[in-house]
Amino acid sequence: MAEQYIKFEKMDGVGIITLDRPESRNAMTQKMMEEMGEAIEVCKGPDVRAVLLTGSGGAFCSGADVKNFVETLSTSGPEGLADHIRTLADTLHTKVVLGFRRLEKPVVAGINGVAAGGGFSLMLGCDLRVAANSARFLMAYANIGATADGGSTYLLPRLVGSGRAMELYLASQPVSAQAALEMGLVNQVVADDELHRHAMETAVRLAQGPTVAYGRVKAMFDQSWDLDITAQLETETKAIAESGLTSDFQEGIKAFTERRQARFEGK
């Protein structure tokens, strides 16, 4: 796969995707989103059991490349700009956000700096969010007169509540890592120099877990918003019964009764 605007590697069962446009604080481009989509496809393979997403340099992702928007407006006019934004948003949504949400394994965001606009939305699409103490979070869309994208209008209210989500959009002011932790926007905050190690350790630990069960619960959490309690309970009954067919569950119950650490294989 091409790696012009991202870096991708596999280590200890973890697929590591690093946004790699540090000169622009990892601002999103069409090509970057396409490369991320390709990396997510690779992560579907059995040799990847968890994913870590992070940014190079001092930023996680500053959102879309607004300079590119201005250039497109200048050369192609408002209609050309609208088409450009539509294509970028569609690629972000279908290849990346849905790619992460439908990936049957956990995705960890290691937020090493600013997460703004589309970058803010991107980290919402991950399952766990570990932030450096110096990280800052900003919806930013209203600052340029834009509506929000990247799944943030769906995911953010579910994380922090509709009132706080609207406040974050309307205010368009940076939120500190500690404030993000307190409102439930991130799961953990660690010292800057410990972020990569801690995020990687988290991803490796998950990769060594019962990843089939992780993937199924992830899907059930996502679909629960669209089902009533009866339908969700039926889904749970089916899923936990099918767990009995997996090697991980069979190993897990044996390890429990034998009072030893389970050795899961993601099968």
N, C-alpha and C positions, 0 to 999 in steps of 0.2 A: 504494500500500500504506500501511497505518496505521503511524505511527511515534511511538507514545506512550512506549514504554520502550526503544527503540533509536533510533539515528540511522543512516541509510543514504545513501551517496552513491557516485557513480562518478567516478573520476579516472584518467586515463592508462591505461585498460584494467583498472583495479583496482576491485572492489566493496568498499567500506569499511563494515564493520558495527561500530558502536560501541554497546556496552551502556550505557544511559543512565538509571540510577537512582543517581546519585552519593550521594544522601542515605542510601542503605542499602548503600553499597559495591557497587552493581550486583547486589544479591541477585536471584535468579531468581524470577519469578512465571509463572503459566500464560500470561498475556497476553504477557509478554516472549518466552517460548519460541515462541508462535504467530507473533509478529512476526519473530523470527529465521528461522523456517521460511519465511515469505513472502519475506524478503530472499534466502535461499538459492535459492529458486525463480527470483527475478529474475536471480541470478548465473549461472543456466544459459544465459542469452542470449549471443549471439555477441559483444556489445560488452564483456563482462566476461571477462577471460582469467586473472585471479588474484583472490584474496580476501584481505583483511586484516581480522582480528578483534581488537578491542581494547576497553578500557573507558574511561569518562569519569571525571574526578576522579582520586582517588588510589588506585583499586583496579581490578583486572581484573574479578574476580567473586568475591564472598564465599560463593557457594553458594546454596542455596535460602533463601527468606525464612522463617526459623524462627519469627518473630513471627506470621506468617500461620498456621503450623502450630498454634501455641498457641491462636490465636483459633478455628480450625476445631475443635480438640479441645473447647474450651469450649462452642461452639454446637452441634456435631454429634456429639460423642462419639467414641470410638475407631473405630467403623465409618466414620463420616464422614471422620475423619482419614485412615484407610487408603485410602478411595476418592479423597480429594483427592491424596494422595501418588502413588497409582497413575496418576491422570490426568496429573499433572505429569511423572512419570518417563517415561510413555509418549510424551508430546509431546516431551520432551527427546531421547528415544532415536530416535523415528521421524522427526521433523521436522528435528532439529538434528544429532545425532551421525551418523546414517545419511545425512542430507543432505550433511554435509561429506565423509564417507567416499566417497559415491557421486558427488560432484561431480567431473566430469572435468577438473579444473583445480586448481592448487595453492592451498592455504589456509595463510596465515601468521598466527600468533598474536603480537601485540605485547603482551607482558605487562607492564603498567605499574604493577602493585602486587600486592596479595595475590590469589592464586588458591587458593581453599579449597573443599572439598566438591565440589559440582557444578561450580564454576568450575575447580577442579583437573582434573576429568574433561573439561570442555569444552576446555581447552587441549590435552589429550592427543589429542583428535580432529582436531586440526589437523596439517598435514604438516610445518611448520617452526615452531619456537618461539623467538622472540627476547625476552629478558627484560631489564628495567631492573635495574640493580645493586641497587636497593632492593626488588625483588620478593621475595615470600615465598610458599612453597608448602606447603599443608597439606591432607591428605586430610580430616580433621575428622569424618568420619562416626562413628567410634567414640566421639567425645566426646559425642554425643547418643544413643548406643545404636543407631545405624543401620548397616545394611549399605551397601556402596558401590554406586553406580549410574553412569550417564553413560558406560558402556563402559569404566570404569576397571579392572574385573576382567579385561577382555580386553586392553586396550591397555597398561596399566602393566607387567605382567610381560614383555611383549614389548620394552619400552623398557629396563627396568632389571634384569630377571631376577625370578624368582618369589620368591626369598628377600628381596631388597631391597623388592619390592612389598609383601610381607606385613609387613615391618618398618615401612614408611611408613603402612600402615593401622593396625597395632597401636599404634604410638607416638603417632600423632596429634599430632606436634610440628612446629612450623614448620621448613622447610628453606630456607636462604639461596639466593640466586641462584647464587652461586659453587659451593655444594655440589650444586645441581641440575645445573649444567653438568658437574661432575666425574662425576656418576653417569649422565649421558646423558639427563636429564629435559628439558633444553632444549638448543638448538643453539648459541646465542650469548648473551652477556651484554654489555650496553653501558651507558654512563653514562646516568643518568636523563634528562638534558636532550637526549640524542641518540636516545632510543628511537623516537619517532614517525618521525623522519627516516630512521633506519636501517631500521626495519621497512617503511616505505613504499618506500624504495629497493629493498629485497629483493623486495617484491611487484611493483613496476614491472619490475624486471629479469626476473622470472619471467613476467610478462605479455607481455614482448617475446620470449620463448623459444618453442620448439616445443611448444606447449601440448597438441596432440593426443598427442604422444609422452609428455608428462608424465602426462596423464590415464590412458593405457593402462598405463604402468609403475606408477602409483599403484594401479590395480586389481589388477595382477599381484602386487604386494607383499602386498596384503591377502588375496588368495586363496591365496597360497603356503602359508599355515599349514594349509590343508585338503587340499593335494595332495601326492602323492609326487613325487620328482625327475623321473620319466618323464613324468608328466602336466604338470608345470611346464615341462619342456623343450619339450613339444609346444605348450603355450600360447605360449612364447617364439618358437618357429618361426613359428606362425601370425601373431603380432603383428608380428614384424619384417618378414615378407614383405608384410603389409598396409601397413607403413610406406612401401613403395615406391609405393603409390597416392596418398600424401599430397603436397600441394604443398610442405609444409615439408621433407620428406625430399629431394625433388627439388631444392629450393633449397639445402639443406644440402650435398649432395654437389657441386653446381655451385660453390658458394662455396668449398668446401674445395679443389677443384682449381684454382680461379681465385685462390686466396690472398686472399680478401676476407671481410668480415664477412657472415654470412648474415642475410637479412631475412625472418624468419618471420612468418606471418600467422595461425597457428593453424588451418590448413586441410589 
